[in-house]
Amino acid sequence: MKLPCQLIVWNVLPAIRAAIAEELIALGVSQLEAARLLDMTPSAISQYRTGKRGYRIVFEGEVRASVSQLARDLKDSRVDDLACRICEICTQIRDENLLEGSCGTDA
């Protein structure tokens, strides 16, 4: 049995990071700058972009909008606490019952 927290660590967080990296690149941010903004290595950004990491989940709707807004805010230096913002997206995923097997859901 996999706990919901395991799913988050192994699947959701990498997918969120990959989606943010893709949005940043789409906004014209270089891989090096995206790595700096996300406090990651450039090779991690490259792996997200090539699908070697974070490829298991594709976000849509409100979650996608939140990821896009976070990327814009990062680009424009309007993020004080990146961890908190990522946690908000994760919470949004759980609140919308998008994570199969989450505690408190019928999935």
N, C-alpha and C positions, 0 to 999 in steps of 0.2 A: 504494500500500500504506500502510495506517495502522498505525503502531506501537501496541502495547498502551498505552504511556504516553500517546499522543494520545487514545485511547479513555477513559482514566482522567481526563485533564484536561477533555475536552470533555463527557463523559457521566457518568462515575461520581461524581466529586467534586460536581458540581452536584446530582446525584440524592441523594447522601448529605446534603448541606446542606439540600435541600428536605425530605427525610424527617425530619431532626432538627428543622427549623423547624415542621413539621406536628405532630410529637410534642410540642414545647414548647407550642404553641398549645392542643393537646388537653389538656395538663396545667394549663391556665389561665394561662399566661404571655402577657403582651401582646406584640404585634408589636414594639413599641419595646424591651421587655426581651429578647425573643428576638434582636433585632438586636445588642443590647449583649452578650449571652452568646456569640453566634457571631462577634462582631467584624465585623459587616456593617452596611450601611445599612438603615434601615427599608424603603426602596424595594426592596432586594434581597429581603427577606423577603416583601414584597407580591408580587413577581414569582414567587417560589417558590410561594406560596399560590395564585396564579391560574393556574399552569401555564405561564407565559411562560419560566420557567427550570426546569431540573432535572426535566423531566417524562418523560424517555426510559426510565427504569428504575424498576420497582416492586420493592421488596425483600420477601422472604418468609423464613420459617423463622428460622434462627440469625442471619442478617444483620439481619433485622428486629428480632429480640430485642436484638441489640447496639446498634442505633440507638435503640431505646426506652430501654435502660439508660443510654446516654449522655445522652439528653434528661433523664431523671430525675436523673442525677448533676449535669448542668448546673444544673437548677432548684434542686437542693439544695446548690449550691456545693461539689461533691465532685470537681471536675475541675481538676487542676493543669496539665495540658498537653493542650489541645484538639487541637492538630495531631497529637500522638502517638496520641490516641484515634481520630481520623479515619483515620490511617494504619493502625491495627490493623483497622478495619472494611474498608478497602481491601484489606489483605493477606488478610483472611478471604474476601473476594469472590474474589480470585485463587486462594487455596488450595482453595476449593470449586469451582474451574473455572467460575465463573459469568460470567466475562468472556470472550466469544467472541474467539478469536485471541490469548489471552495467551501469553507466552513460556512454554515448557515444558508446554503443554497440547496436546491433540489436536484442539482445536476449530478 
